[in-house]
Amino acid sequence: MGLRWKIALALATVALIATSAVGLIGYRTTSARLVDEVDRSIAQASQQMIDQARDSRVRLPNRGLLEVYWVRILGGDGSVVATSFPGGVPVEDDAAVVIGDARGFDRATVTVDGGDARVHTIGLPSGAVQIGRSLDEVDSVLDDLRRRTLVLVIAVSLAAALLGWLIAGTVAAPLRRLTRAAEDVGSSGDLDVDVPGTGTDEVGRLGAAFRYMLGALAVSRAEQQRLVQDAGHELRTPLTSLKTNLSVLRRHPEMTTEMRAGVLDDLESEATELTDLVNELVAVASGQLEEQAPEPVDLGALAKEVAERVERRRSRRIPVEDRGAAVVDAPRAALDRAITNVVDNACKFDETGGPIDVVVDGGTLTVFDRGPGVDHGEEERIFDRFHRAESARTMPGSGLGLSIVREVVERAGGTVSAATREGGGAAIGFTLPVRTESDRIEPVGSEPLPPPAG
């Protein structure tokens, strides 16, 4: 069942229940009120007849009262002394109790000739008197009221269903258009579709959310396509070099040991670069950097762990100068990767073989090398994916390392920095918010630290 039918049926059901409840209450109220009026008129007639009694004896009233009411006079033994009741109407048990009781009184609804009647029994010292009145008029009024109520309930329910149908059509129209837009996106894959829905109501907000979702998907698709294109471009270089060196090995099996060692060294270098590139691509494309939760991390201690690990792998000295490290909030594994990437980047560009200096001061970590430095205007661009400065076009690398650093740092609320080191080289690092004693995060400066002495 569609939304339009559901809304129409719901409104019709509500209208049916509401009008039925109102009709039932009105019917019962009217019935009770009409019976009360009959009782009041019987009580007035009774009082009039008793007031006309002589010698303490009650007689049948004049013809005027008998045209409206029935009267029956009962003796002390319950026998009928005089009556104008139609047919043989028996004396009810509750009525018989008040015979001979001057203060006794009973009223009830009884059946007379197949119809209902209201009968009052008034006790007398010598018997009792019963006055009754037919309820045919009351039943007629109530029958008419039932018919009118039934017609009203049906009419209101149908009107509510029609109104619900019209309202549902108005409400469901933009939803149908949104559905068609979603189906178009699913069938064609085209994210550039016209999405209906404006305003601040629920439908407008749904349309705005759908447009925002399509925009985010378009951006994500564009980034994926750019990543694939850039990755394909970067992969061609090491793959081409590998194929070239393998071709040389095949064509020159008689090459000297020194030449073979050189070719094998090139193969190993290209394979290492290809491995690093694949690892970086997996980290970026799989969303590993987004899934890790932040935790308190001692920046100085983590920097020393990374330095020791890179020292062993690259056989190069990487001293860490701790000027007062602090605890920061960041995903530990992601922050470890960011520090490793910065240090590896320095080792790659610094071909002097000298030490790579790491300085930690509060939430700021800076890595100093003695490589070609950072070209003017490249301070921000070196953190872009696959970006290569002019001075680094021939250097090995994936072009993703520093972009991962920026992504990790910015997700943790920090900033990255790059500058030329005094005396030559580069100073690249980042700054993260520092945890205070009250566990509040306070940002610190993002300028690169001064290089270590020496």
Residue pairs with C-beta under 8 A, 6 or more apart in sequence:
1 9
2 172
3 168
3 171
3 172
3 175
4 165
4 168
4 169
4 172
5 168
6 168
7 164
7 165
7 167
7 168
7 171
7 172
8 161
8 162
8 164
8 165
8 168
9 161
9 164
10 164
11 160
11 161
11 163
11 164
11 167
12 157
12 158
12 160
12 161
12 164
14 160
15 156
15 157
15 159
15 160
15 161
16 153
16 156
16 157
16 160
19 152
19 153
19 156
19 157
20 153
23 149
23 150
23 152
23 153
26 145
26 149
27 142
27 145
27 146
27 149
30 141
30 142
30 145
31 138
31 142
34 138
34 141
34 142
35 109
35 118
35 135
35 138
38 118
38 133
38 135
38 138
39 107
39 118
39 120
41 68
41 133
42 69
42 107
42 118
42 120
42 131
42 132
42 133
43 120
45 61
45 65
45 68
45 69
45 131
46 120
46 122
46 129
46 131
48 61
48 65
49 58
49 61
49 65
49 71
49 129
49 131
50 58
50 122
50 129
52 61
53 59
56 125
56 126
57 126
58 73
58 124
58 129
59 73
59 82
60 66
60 71
60 73
60 82
60 84
61 69
61 71
65 71
66 84
68 133
69 131
69 132
69 133
70 83
70 84
70 85
70 86
70 112
70 117
70 130
70 131
70 132
70 133
71 82
71 83
71 84
71 85
71 129
71 130
71 131
71 132
72 80
72 82
72 83
72 84
72 85
72 89
72 129
72 130
72 132
73 80
73 81
73 82
73 83
73 127
73 128
73 129
73 130
74 80
74 81
74 91
74 99
74 127
74 128
74 129
74 130
75 81
75 126
75 127
76 99
76 100
76 126
76 127
78 91
78 96
78 99
81 127
85 112
85 130
85 132
86 112
86 113
87 112
87 113
89 110
89 112
89 132
91 130
92 106
92 108
92 110
92 119
92 121
94 106
94 108
94 121
95 106
95 108
95 119
95 121
95 128
95 130
97 104
97 106
98 104
98 105
98 106
98 121
98 122
98 123
98 128
99 123
99 127
99 128
100 123
100 124
100 125
100 126
100 127
100 128
101 123
102 123
102 124
102 125
103 123
104 121
104 122
104 123
104 128
105 120
105 121
105 122
105 123
106 120
106 121
107 118
107 119
107 120
107 121
108 118
108 119
108 121
109 116
109 117
109 118
109 119
109 135
110 116
110 117
110 119
110 132
111 117
112 132
112 134
115 134
115 135
115 136
115 139
116 134
116 135
116 136
116 138
116 139
117 132
117 133
117 134
117 135
118 132
118 133
118 135
119 130
119 131
119 132
120 130
120 131
120 132
121 128
121 129
121 130
122 128
122 129
122 130
122 131
171 203
174 196
174 197
174 203
174 207
175 203
175 206
177 196
177 197
178 195
178 196
178 197
178 206
178 207
178 210
181 193
181 194
181 195
181 196
181 210
182 210
184 190
184 193
185 191
185 193
185 214
191 214
191 217
191 218
191 221
192 218
193 214
195 207
195 210
195 211
195 214
196 207
197 203
197 204
197 205
197 206
197 207
197 208
197 210
197 211
198 204
198 207
198 208
224 285
226 385
227 281
227 284
227 285
227 385
230 385
230 386
230 399
231 277
231 281
231 386
233 386
234 277
234 386
234 398
234 399
235 274
235 277
238 270
238 271
238 273
238 274
238 277
239 274
241 266
241 270
242 267
242 270
242 271
242 274
245 263
245 266
245 267
245 270
246 267
248 255
248 263
249 255
249 260
249 263
252 259
255 263
269 396
273 396
273 397
273 398
276 397
276 398
277 398
277 400
280 398
280 400
280 401
280 404
281 398
281 400
282 288
283 289
283 337
283 400
283 404
284 385
284 400
284 403
284 404
284 407
288 334
289 331
289 334
289 337
289 404
289 407
289 408
289 411
290 411
292 331
292 332
292 333
292 334
293 331
294 329
294 330
294 331
294 412
295 329
295 330
295 331
295 332
296 327
296 328
296 329
296 435
297 327
297 328
297 329
297 330
297 332
297 335
298 325
298 327
299 325
299 326
299 327
299 328
299 335
299 360
299 363
299 365
299 432
300 320
300 322
300 325
300 326
300 360
301 325
302 332
302 335
302 336
302 339
303 320
303 325
303 339
303 358
303 360
303 365
304 320
304 322
305 336
306 336
306 339
306 340
306 343
307 318
307 319
307 320
307 343
307 358
308 318
309 340
310 316
310 318
310 340
310 343
310 344
310 347
311 317
311 318
314 344
314 347
316 347
316 353
316 355
316 356
317 354
317 355
317 356
318 343
318 347
318 355
318 356
318 357
318 358
319 355
319 357
319 358
319 452
320 358
320 359
320 360
321 357
321 358
321 359
321 360
321 452
322 360
323 359
323 360
323 361
323 362
323 449
324 361
324 362
325 360
325 361
325 362
326 362
326 363
326 434
326 435
327 434
327 435
328 335
328 363
328 412
328 414
328 432
328 433
328 434
328 435
329 412
329 413
329 432
329 433
329 435
329 441
330 408
330 409
330 412
330 414
330 432
331 408
331 411
331 412
334 408
334 411
334 412
335 408
335 412
335 432
337 404
337 408
338 404
338 405
338 408
338 409
338 430
339 365
341 401
341 402
341 404
341 405
342 365
342 367
342 401
342 402
342 405
342 428
342 429
342 430
343 356
343 358
343 367
344 401
345 367
345 397
345 401
345 402
345 428
346 356
346 367
346 368
346 369
346 371
346 426
346 428
347 356
347 369
348 395
348 396
348 397
349 369
349 371
349 372
349 392
349 395
349 426
350 356
350 369
350 370
350 371
350 425
351 371
352 370
352 371
354 370
356 367
356 368
356 369
357 367
357 368
357 369
357 451
357 452
358 365
358 366
358 367
358 368
359 365
359 366
359 367
359 368
359 449
359 451
359 452
361 449
362 434
362 444
363 414
363 431
363 432
363 433
363 434
363 444
364 429
364 430
364 431
364 432
364 444
364 445
364 446
364 449
365 429
365 430
365 431
366 417
366 427
366 428
366 429
366 448
366 449
367 427
367 428
367 429
368 421
368 425
368 426
368 427
368 451
368 452
369 421
369 425
369 426
370 421
370 424
370 425
371 425
371 426
372 391
372 392
372 426
373 391
373 420
373 421
373 424
373 425
373 426
374 382
374 389
374 418
374 419
374 420
374 426
374 428
375 389
375 390
375 391
378 389
378 418
379 417
379 418
379 419
380 418
381 387
381 389
382 389
382 402
382 418
382 428
383 402
383 403
383 405
383 406
383 416
383 418
384 403
385 399
385 400
385 403
386 398
386 399
386 400
386 403
387 399
387 403
388 395
388 399
402 416
402 428
405 416
405 430
406 416
406 430
409 415
409 416
409 430
409 431
409 432
410 416
412 432
412 433
413 432
413 433
413 441
413 443
414 430
414 431
414 432
414 433
414 443
414 446
415 430
415 431
415 446
416 428
416 429
416 430
416 446
417 427
417 428
417 429
417 430
417 431
417 446
417 447
417 448
418 426
418 427
418 428
418 448
419 426
419 427
419 428
419 448
420 426
420 427
421 427
421 451
422 451
423 451
427 448
427 449
427 451
428 448
429 448
429 449
430 446
431 443
431 444
431 445
431 446
433 441
433 442
433 443
433 444
434 441
434 442
434 443
434 444
435 441
436 442
